[in-house]
Amino acid sequence: MCQEGRSPVFLQSERFGGTLMKKIVELKNISKSFDGETVLDNINLDIYDNEFLTLLGPSGCGKTTTLRIIGGFEHPDQGDVIFMGERINDMPPHKRNVNTVFQKYAMFPHLNVFENIAFPLRERRVPKKTIEEKVHEMLSMVMLNGFDHRRVTSLSGGQQQRVAIARALIGQPKVLLLDEPLGALDLKLRKDMQQELKKIQKATGITFIFVTHDQEEALTMSDTIVVMSQGRIQQIGTPQDIYNEPKNAFVADFIGESNILDGTMLKDLMVRFSGTTFQCVDKGFAPQEPVDVVVRPEDVDIVAQEKGMLRGVVTSVTFMGVHYEVIVDIGGFKWMIQTTDYVGEGEYIGLYIEPDAIHIMKKSEYSGLYGDYSSFSNELDELSDPGEESEDYE
Amino acid sequence: MKTTSRIYTALVFIFLFAPIAILLVFSFNESKSLSVFGGFSIKWYRELLHDEATLESVRNTLLLAVSAMVISTVMGTAAAVGIQKLRSKWLRTALSTATDIPMTNPDIITGISLMLMFVFVGRLFGLANSLSFWTMLIAHVTFCLPYVILQVLPRLRQMDPSLPEAAQDLGCPPLRAFFKVVLPEIRPGIVTGAIMAFTLSLDDFVISYFTSGAGFQTLPVRIYNMTKKTVTPKMYALATIIFFVILALLLISNLTDQNKKKPNQ
């Protein structure tokens, strides 16, 4: 499903603007099933040194299992896990140079903050003085100076999170695995921690593999995003790639808001949908090939009816703070448009779409699964969001 | 309403503790009579100290209780860890239900079945008398084991399952991770289980009666055998001592349980 036949050099230059990077972790043809149910289906993924890589997808897409396979807590049924050129399928977790920040922090309740962070060094019989220095270094990195003797059970979620990060980083692993670490924090704390994690990753130069179902989090933090669904990788790319050039309807729908329409590629640079022919910037499709067309809500301009390429009636307007979310009915298909200009409900308007606002995707198994915004409401969207909401707000 | 409930509570407590109070009082009776209190004396306690056979049975009981406690605690903890690790929910429920059966089984059936098994196996090996300390020990471990599992299993369930994984992730081999991280978490359950096993073994009569041999007698069995003749107030003294020892153990067990619970709340 991914990176078919692309040479590593091409990949590297694509991802990092030409700088040659070392591969740290390689997953080769990994498959895994639990009780006959396929969780991972032939996963191929290269992870590079110094990279902030995010595994993004709805619950049950296999992202956590992928992480646990790298950590050594699950064994793939098929395929190889390569760590710095060495096959480590059978290496137990305690021998891997990889540390994990667990979803619920996994603090050791019988140890205080200092001892929790010192745990990996005590295991390695590091001299007492070095331990003390290192732990204090870590405590100041996560801004918990003076918390040494506090009980971990008396800390807030955000503080436990910091202790967990310090504990995972003190042994200087090559790779840090983070399993939805911000899921249990409230929105504001979450935003702060996103910034902080990114800063820590840059400062330490350690490869971060981050698992989340929150697309916004993935977009703001990552160098590379791996979008997963149903045990398969849907797309690998930079946040910009993933957002601007989604590979199929699943990715387009999962990342951000999008109007996904059935269309036909008339010829290169020309596509027809909604009964109108548009200029676009995509080419390389067969003539008359059926395609999925994506138009992001913020890329549509609202103009006077007679100037519009498409015409329709406004069915709902929601004030979102920065912009209005406008639902427009065009020939029965409900579009979402984000605009800073106010239009009234029931108004007849025209839509203007620039060629580069139109993104063309090949038809896939996900085509037609994501309808228009006819039943859209913010509340509903949250309810039907395929994330692990129930776990998050426990 | 308040006074009636107070009276009722008082009645319940009198009902519960009157026999023990009478036992306590008569253990200090100067005379041998059960109806007349002939004055305070500790002569029965003194006499008890000189009764070699009884003291021997006390030593036997303690030896048996301590051995049964140690073995059933180790085995029970290991079993609980194993049950908790099972992936299949069905198998997990089935196993923990199966381990509960000896608890709900009447003692007399457990006793008879164990005796039959010991004699049967003994005969297979051509032994005339197979009942000994060891058969009793096996019997006691058998009925203590479920109680230990019952105490440890909930502790394991409450524990964040990623704790042992986190320890391994940070460089601990699996067994070491268990001792360093899991054991401190489930210790209260283990302690309570051990104390329960000890007290159960200490006061068991029915199963011990069926599985004890001629050479090894525990205190309850000895007291039962003595009642066939006459009960001397010496036994009241002994019973009083046992009552207070068990009371002390119960208090310790409850206190450790509460101490462990507090910090988490």
Interface residues (C-beta under 8 A of the other chain):
Chain A: G71 G72 F73 P92 P93 H94 V98 N99 T100 F102 Q103 K104 A106 F108 P109 H110 F119 P120 E123 R124 R151 T153 R167 A168 G171
Chain B: D160 S162 L163 E165 A166 A167 Q168 D169 L170 G171 C172 P173 P174 A177 V181 P184 E185 P263 N264
